[in-house]
């Protein structure tokens, strides 16, 4: 019986692993569809995704039935073996009673005890099938827990300079992602003066986001150096550097928690008065107070219960709360209506004051406010200068902005 249980258990485990992979695929796809449901509806693709989910669900159902088939079959065979084994004992007892080799009391006692002898084996079989899902889930969790972070690690001799209020310089910086057909950055050099506003423009894949990732310390350049007021960026303690820098992405991440908790990510010890002050500066206080529980309202994962403009204003409020001297902005007004865009622009004008600002932008209204513009394409800087210079001289920037042929 134990040998049979081992053989059938291995096959059942394989099917359970296959079932969990199918469930992961289904849940992941379903989650992504929910996140992008508005876009799918806008482009008339929601019904197609419904068919895909139905197909994956059917595959998952088939995988589940295969697991149940093995589980029921093994339980049936186990019961049959236990019953046959008990019957064999009963036959042996009967023969011994017939030939007078065993008294009736002992025979009755053993006959009653025989089924109980196999009961722990039946319990073990049931427990094994119940635990298979837990084993499959645990294996997937441990894979995640054992995965090393790709984040740049702190060097043993990392420093924490007292003053970082100086220019940020890139000198012949190159970086290539694994599997990339060309370098994401190919020997770029530029300087960002302290307290200035620098805008990065260029088509998708030009290297703008790679510059942000380098500045945030998520990756380290393959060659070249990055300095902050003469200090090598890689020599600065990453955690210390990130206290001096704020990043507002195009789609800010908001946790399924209260408004206050999401704001305190920037400053865990912030008081209620500080939260309110930051929200007012970001033009967010008014809509927060109209939420059911105000600052204690749970906003759902990724801000599912608020609009995109409101989520962006919460991200700006976090930046006000942190008040870091270096600010990275990834076109925070993209895909917003006119009213929300105006509120965010007003908030950003106050936020960027007396800070070093590096911004990825595509809109002319955002670009024209910059002190300096860097034009990138295929990992190289093709042009640089002010808005006036770049719009008057022929080159890639004019084509990118659709100014070729303009009077």
N, C-alpha and C positions, 0 to 999 in steps of 0.2 A: 504493500500500500504506500509506504513512504517513497519508494522508487517511482511508482506511478504518479504520485503527487508532484515529485520533482520534475518529471518530464512534461506533464501537462502544465505545470506552473510556468516553465520557461516559455512555452508557446503563448500562454495567456499574457505574460508580461510583454512579449513582443507586440501583441495586438493592442494592449493597453497603451504602450508607448506611441503606437501609430495613431490611436484614438486621440491622445493628448496633443500630438502634433497637428492633427486635423482641427481640434478645438482651438488651439492657439491661432491657427490660420483663420478660422472663422471669426473668432473674437477680435483679432487684430484688424481684419478687413471690415468688420461691422463697425468697429470704433472709428476707423478712418472715414467710412461712409457717413457716419453721424456727424463727424467734425466738418465735413465738406458738403453737407446736405443742401445748404443754401446755394452753393455754387453749382451743384449737380442739377438742382431744380431750375436754376437760371438758364442752363444750357440744355435742358430737356433730357438729361441722362439718368434721372433717378430710376426710371423703370428698368433700364438696362442693368443698373446695379442691383435692383431687386431680383432680377433673374440670376445674377452671379451669386448673390447671397443664398438664393434658393438652391442653386447647384451645390455650393459648398456645404449647406445644411444637409442635403441628401447624402453627400459623401460622409459627413460626420455621423449621420444616422446609421449608415451601413457599417462604419467602423465600430460604432457602439454595439450594434447587433452581433457583429463577429465576436466581440469580447463576451457578450452575454451568452452566445452560443457555446463558447468554450467553457464559461463558468458553469452553466447549467449542465453541460455534458459531463464535466469533471465531477460535479456534485452528484449526478445520477450514478456514474460509475463507482464513485466512492461509497454511496449508499448500497449499491448492489454488492460490492466486494465485502462490505461490513456485514450485510445480511447473509451472504453465502458463508462467510467465515463463522458467523454465529450458528448457522445451520450445520456446518461441519462439526462444531463443538457439540451441538445437540445430538447429532448422530453418534458421535463418540461416547457421549454420556449414555445414550440409549443402549448401545451395544454393551457397555460395561455393566449397566444395570441388569441386562438380560443374562449375562454370564456370572452375575453375582460378584463382580470385582469392585463394586462401589455401592455404598449405602444410599438410600433414597434422599436423606437429608443433605448429604454432600452434593449429590447430583442436582437437586433442586437449587441449592445455593449457587453452584457454578453456572447453571443455566440462566438464573436471574442476573448474575454478575457479567456474563459474556457480552451482552449488548453495551453495557456501561464501559467495558474495556475499550471499545471502538469509538465511544462518544468523543473523547478528546481529539482523536484523529479527524472526526467530522468537524469539530470546532476549529481545529487548525486550518482545515481546508477553507472554511467560511471566512476565517480571519485573514487568510492569505489573499483571497479575492477582494476582500474589503480594503486591504492595505495596498493593493497594486496601484490604485490611483494616487494614493499618497506618496508612494515611492516614485512614480513618474513625475509628479509635481515637484517633489523635493529635488530630484536630479536636475530639473530645469532651473530651479531656484539657485542651487549650488553652482551651476554653470555661470549664472549672473554674478553671484557673490565672489567667485574665484577669478572673474575677469579683471585684469589689471586696467586701471584707469589710463586713458590716453593723454591725460592732462600732463603738462610739463611739470616735472618734479622739482622741488626746491633743492638748490645746490647746497652742499655742506657749508660753504663759506659765503652764503647769500647775505647781502647787506640791507640795511634799512636807512637810507640817507635821510638826514634831517630836512633837507630842502630839495624838492624836485620841481620847483617852479622855474623851468627853463625850456629851451627848445627840444623837440623830439626829432631825431634825425635818423633817416634810413640811408645806409651807404652800401651800394652794390648788393642789395638783399635779394636772394633767390630762394624759391621754395617750390617743391613739386609734390603733389599728392601721389600716393601709391596707386599705380595703374593709370595715371594720367598720361595722355599722349603728348603733352607739352608742359613746360613749367607754368605754374600758376602765377609766379612772379619771376621775372628774368632780369636780375641785376638792376633793380630800381633804386634810385637815389633821390631824396628830397628832404626838405626841412620844414617843420611845422613850428613857427615862432610861438613863444608863450603868449597866451591871451588872444590868439588869433582864431579865425574861423576858416577852416580849410574844407573844401568840398571835393569828394572823389566822384567823377563821372565816367561813364563808359558802358559798353554793352554787357550783357550777361556773360560771365566767364572772363572778364577783363582782369580780375585780381583784387577787386575792391573788398570783398568779404575776407579774403586771405590777409589783407593788411589789418583788418579789424581783429582777426583771430591771433595774429602776431602781437598786436598791441595788448590784447587781453591776456596773453600768456597761455593760450590754449595749445599753441604749436610753437616750435622753435625753428628759426631760419636755417636752411641747409648751408648757406654761405652768406657772407656779408655781416654787418653789425647794425644794431638798433641801439641808440643811446637816448637817455633822458637827462638833460642838463649835464652831459658828459659822462654819465654813469651807464655802463652796459646794462641793457634791459634784462639780459639773462642772469646778471649778477645780483639783481634786486630780488628780494624775497617775494615770490609771486603773490602770497596772501597779503603782504604789506602793500604791494603795488596795486592790487585790486581794491584796497580801501581808498586809493587815490584816483580811481577811475570809475565812471558810471557808463553803462551801456543801455541804451534804449533801442531794442530791436524793432523791426517792422511789425511783428506780431508778438507783443510782450506775453510772457508766461505768467498766468495767474493760477493760484492753487485753489482747490475746492475748500475754501476757508472764508473767514469773515473779511470785510474790507480792511479793518484795522490790522488783522494778522498779515494780510498781503502787503500793506504799507510798511509794516515793521520788519519785513525782510531786509529792507535797506538799513534799518537802525533798530535792532531788537529792544533797546532800552528807551526808545523814544516815548515821551509822555503823550497823553491825549491831546494836550494843547499843541504840541509839536505836530502831531498828525493833522489836526484841523488846520493849522497854519500852512503846512505843506499842501494840503488839498485845496485850500483857497488860492494859493499861488498858482496851482495847476488848473484852476477853474473847474475843480471837481467837487468842491464842498456842497454846492447846491444840489447836484443830482444825487450825491450820497445821502443827503438828509431826506430826500424824497423816497429812498428805498424803504422797504417794510420795517427794518430794524436799524436803519441808519448805518453807522460804522460797524455794527455787529451783524449785518446782513451777510449771509453766505452767498457768494457770487457764482459758485459752480466752477468746475475745472475749465481752465482757459477762459474764465469769465463768461461762461455760457449764458448767464442770466442778465448780462448787460450788453450794451452795444459795443461795436468796435471802437468808436470814438471815446466812449466812457472808459473802456479798458486802456486805451492809449493815455488818457488823462491820469489814470491811476499810476501808470508807469512813470509819467512825468512827475507826479507827486512823490513817488519813491525817490526819484532823482533829486528833488528839492530837499527831501528829508536826509538823504545821504550827503549832499552838498560837497561832492568830490571836485577837485580842481580840473580834471580832465574828463571830457564828455564825448562819448561816441554815439552818434545818431544814425540810424538806418532808415532814412526817409519816413519819419513818423507820421506824415500826413497822407500816405498813400491809401487809396480806396476809401476815403472818407467823404461825407457830404460837405457842402459848403459851410454850413453852420459849425459842425465839429472841427473842420479844418481851421476856421477862423479862431475858435477858442484855443486850439492847440498851438497855433502860431503865436497868439498873444502870450500864452504860457511859456513857450520856448524862448521868446524874446527876453523875458525876465530870467529864465534858467541859464542862458548862455552868457550872461553878463559876467565879465571878469573870469572867464574860464577858457581853457584851450579846447576848442571844439573841432572834431573831425566828423564829417558827415558824408554819408552816401546819399546822393540826390539825383532825381531825374526831372523834376519840375523846374521850369525857368524861374518861377517865383521864389523858390528856395535857393537856387544857385546864385541868383543875382545879389543876394545879401552877403555872400561870402567874401572874405578878404583875398582868398587865393583859391584857384581851381587847378586840380590835377586831372588831366585827361588820360585815361588808361585804355589799352586794348591789347589783348593776348599777353598779359603779364608785363607790359612795358608802358612807360610814361611817354606819350607822344607829344603832348603839349602841356604847358603850365603857364599860369598868369592870372590876371584879373578878368572879370567878366567883360570889361570894355575892350581889352586887348584881344581876347579870344574871339569875340564876335566881329571884330573889324578885320582880322587877318585870316586869309584862307587856310583851311586845314581840316583835320578830322573833327574838331569840336563843332564847326559850322554844319558839317554833314550830320553829325549826331543829333544836333538840336533842330535840324530841318531848316537851317538858315541859308543853304546854298541857293543862290538866285534871288534872295531877298534884297529889297532895295534899302 
